[in-house]
Amino acid sequence: MQEFAVITGASSGLGEEFARTFASRGVSTVLVARSEDKLTELSTKLQAQFNTNAIVLPLDLAEPAGRKTLVKFCNTNAISIRYLVNSAGFGSMGLFTKLDLARELKMTELNCTALQELCYSFAKMFLKDGNGTIINIASMSGFQPTPFMASYGATKSFVINFSIALRWELAKTGVNVITVCPGPVSTNFFAGAGIKRPNVFMKVHSTDFVVGKVFKAVDSKRSFVIPGLVNKFFYYSGLVAPMSLKAYIASKVFFPKDTSAVKF
């Protein structure tokens, strides 16, 4: 039976790159995102180029109904799911009290609750066969408080800690959980977060660079990925830095270029 990878946020950025890389390896895909047009276009390209199946599921995973539809589809169709990539998510920037609360709550729902629910459902599927891989996309911003991106950083802290804990719970079952913590990536994330350009001095990596590092972890059964030497330096440096210092540095890094966003 042909193997499938379920990829959320597949219409662009890292999700799209994961879909392309899985297809190049002969793994069929279930492409999940809100934009049906973009998913259909990607599906057509993947099937033509790699001769693999690419199923389109236009769903909003920030809504409970969307998550239930995805799980039901995978449970009721005779396809062998071997990979889950939780790539769907978005960010925001500015003073928390000036941001739209409904959007902040939706971010938490998508970045945390959706990921948690899908991990639960697919881990149970994988455990039945003793085989499967869950790939959760976190962020370097999850290693410390991130003023001006307070909600986003907190959601990624959840992803990191939840994913590492789940990996230990599933150790020796044949199911691996990979936590991925990229820094800035060349995607539409910054525009979606309301950031004109990254106010950071870390290198902005390409999606194929990040995904390439993840697949090395998949092949070697590793469970933690920080793409790029500079990102690794900041991670290990942060292990000995007090939380207050990390928050101060992050406040300087993530201070919005659009200063109107931080006027009280």
N, C-alpha and C positions, 0 to 999 in steps of 0.2 A: 504494500500500500504506500502511495506517495505521501511524503511528509509535508506538513504545512507549518507555516509561521504566522501567528496572529500579530499584526503590527498596528498599534494605535498611533494616531497622529501621522498617518502614512501619506497625507496629501502634500507634504513639503518637508524641508529640513532633514533632520536626522531620520525621521520615520521613512521618508522617501528613499533615502540612501540605504537604510536597512532593507527595504523591499527590493531594491535593485541588487544588493549584494546577496541576499538569500536566493533570489531568482538565478543569479549567475552561478550559484552552487547547486542548482537543480532542485531547490526547495520551493514549493508552491506557497502562495501567500493569501491571507485574508486581510484585505486592506480596509482599515477603519478610520474614518474622519468625518467631519460634517459636510465637506464639499464633494458632492457626487460627481460633478464635472471633472474636477482634478483627479479623483480616484479612478474614474473611467478612462481618462487619458493615460494615466500611469499604467493601469491594467492592460490596456491595448499595447503599449510599448513593451511591457515585460513579456507578455505572451508572444509577441512577434519576434522579439530579440532572443529570448531564452527558451521558448517553447515550454513554459511552465504555466500552471493554472494561477490566475490572480483574481480572487473573488472580491467584489466590491460591496462594502457594507457602509452606506452613509448614515452614521449615527452620531448623536451628541452624547458623549460619555459623561458629561457633567450632569446628565439627567439619569435618574435610576432606571427609567424605562429603556434607555439606550444600552445600559450595561446588561440588563436582563435579556434584551434581544440578542446581544452578542453571545452571551453564554448559552442561551437556548439554541441558537443557530449551530454552535460548535458541538453541543451535546446531541442534537437530533439529526445531524448529517454525518454520513459515513466518511469522515475525513480524519486523518491521523495528525492531530496537533502535537507538535514536538517543541515548539518555541512560542513564548509570549514576550513581545517587546512593548513595554509601557513607555511610549515616547510622547504621548499626548500631554500637553500642558501649555501654560502661558504665564506671563509675569506682568508686573505693574511697577511703576516708579513714581515717587513723590511722597509728600507727607501723608501718613496713613489717614489722618483725620480730614484730609482734603480729597482723598480718593473716593470713588463710588463704592459704597459698602456692598451692594448687590454683586458687583463684579469681583470684589475681593473674596466674597463667600463662594462665588462660583469657581474662582481659582482654587480655593482650598478643596472644594468638592471634586474638581477634576484632577488636580495634582496629587491629592492624598486619598480621598475616599474611593474614587474610581480605581486607582492603582491598587488599593487595599482589597477592594471587592474582587477585582479580576485576579489578583494573586491567589486569593482564597479559592476561587472557583477553578482556576486552571491548575493550581498545585494539586487539588484533589483529583483532577483528571490525570495528571502526570503520575501521581502516586499509584494509581491503579496498574500502570504499566512499568513502574519503576524507572521511568526515563522521561526527561524533559528539562528544558532550560527557560528560566525567567530572567529577562534583562530589564532592569529598572533604571531609567535615566534620572539621575539626581543632578547635582551641580556643585561646583566649588563653593558657591555661596551658602551651601548648607553646613559648612564647617564652622561658621561663626554667625553672630547676629549681623544683620545687614540693614543698617539705617537707610531709609529712603527706598528700600525694597523689603520692608519688614515682613510682609505676608509671604512673599515669594521665597525669601531665604528660609523662613520657618517651614514652609511646605517641603522644601528640599532637605532640611534637617530631618523631618519625619521620614522621607523616602530613604535617606541614608541609614538611619537607625533601624527602621522597620526591615529594610532589605537585608542588612547584615544579621539581624536577629533571626529572620526567617531562614536565611542560609544555614545557620547553625542548627536550627530545629530540623531542617531537612537533610542534614549531613548524613551520608551513608545510605540514603534512600534511592540514589540514582537521579535525584532532582537537584539541579544547581541553580542558585540565584546569584546573578551578577549585578553588582552595584557600579554604575558608571557615573563619574563625577567630572564632566568636562568644565573647562573655563569658557571664555567667549568662543562661540562657534559662528561661522558665517551662515546664518539663517535669517529668517524674518522675525526672530524673537525680539530684537531690539525695537523694531517698528511696532510690534504688537504690544510691547511693554510701555510704549510712549517715550522711548529713548531715541534721541536724534542720532547719536553715535556713541559707541562704547567709551566711557570715561575711565578707561583702564589702560595700563601699560603692559598687560599680559598679551601674548600673541593670540590673534584670532585664528583659530584652526578651521580648516575646511571640514565639511561633513564626512568626506571619504577618509580623511585622516583619523577622525574619531571612531568611525565605524570599523575601520581597519584594525584599530587597537582592540576594539571589543571582540572582533572575531578571532584575534589571537588568543584572547581569554577564553572564548568558547571552545576553541580547539585544544587548549591546554587545561581546561577545566578549572581555570582560575576564577575568583569570585569578586575581585575588586579592581577597578580600572580608573586610573587618573591619567588621561592622555596629555602628553607633553612634559618636558623636563622642567619648565618654569612652573607649571601647575604643581608638579611633585615637590619642588622646592618650597612653594608657599604652604603646601599641606604639611610637610614635615616641620617647617619653621613654626607653624601654628600650633603644633603639639605641645610646645613649651611656653607659648605666649599666654598671658592671662586673658580672660574673656573680655575684660574692659578695654585692653589694648587692641584686641582684634576688632571689637566694635568701633573703636575710634578710627582705626585704619580703614575699615569698611565704609565708614561715614564719609571719608575723603574720597575713596574710590568710586562710590556710587552716588555722590552728590550730583544732582541732575544738571545737565548743561543748560536746560531751560529753567532759570532761577525763579521764574514766576510760579513754578510748581511747588516751591518751598516757602512762599510768603505766607505768614500767619494772618 
